[in-house]
Amino acid sequence: MTAAPMTADPGTPVRIGVLALQGAFREHLETLAGIGVQGVPVRLPRDLAGIAGLILPGGESTTIRRLIARWELRGPLLDFAASGAPMFGTCAGLIVLAREIAGGEEPILPLMDVTVRRNAFGRQLDSFETDLAVPVLGDPPVHGVFIRAPVIERVGADVEVLARLDDGRVVAVRERNLLGTAFHPELAGETRFHRLIATMAAEHQERAEGSGHRQQPTRRGGAAGSSSAA
């Protein structure tokens, strides 16, 4: 049975975009459909119109970087984040959102005050799955799929750590309107992160349609205080 559409106000369905340039965007669209949220493939700047949130899927971050530049999406994506609309990056999508990429690589959308290291767990053969305690999502634990996954080596002062591995390494974070996971919840049938961004998107849409009051948005630039992830 199909879930009832999530709405900000009666008759106003929440639409969430999925950056559909490369990678696991279809799985995110299917997960959104399963929780009653309309997913919208985003390939061009005009596709951002009318959506209340955006998911950046896993894939190959260098390819995503190139395609963002080719289709002139960088400025529109930064403006979308600055509006206060929620954005959720998984695996390579987290790398796209990170303010700093270890090793000196130029950041793509330097929005989230974290430092990430690409392929932190090794190559494709070193992929693994594990259960993670994510208190903000409650019980049971979240089942995460790690495929050539990054790890978060540093978090800024305003970044909330949502999940760690047993060895203490950070693998899920939230900063204002931004969410990021080093793993793929959508490949494990996990829907709670998608429900969280859908709730954030509905709240953002309601504010935009109502009083016009916006949540404190993620800044497009500038340094913020930071602290070690350890």
Buried (B, 14 or more C-beta within 10 A) or exposed (E): EEEEBBBBEEEBBBBBBBBBBBBBBBBBBEBBEBBBBBBBBBBEBEBBEEBBBBBBBBBBBEEBBBBBEEBEBBEBBBBBBBBBBBBBBBBBBBBBBBBBBBEEBEBBBBBBBBBBBBBBBEEEEEBEEBEBBBEEBEEEBBBBBBBBBBBBBBBBEBBEBBBBBEEEBBBBBBBBBBBBBBBBBBBBEBBBBBBBBBBBBBBBBBBBEEEEEBBEBBBEEEEEEBEEBE
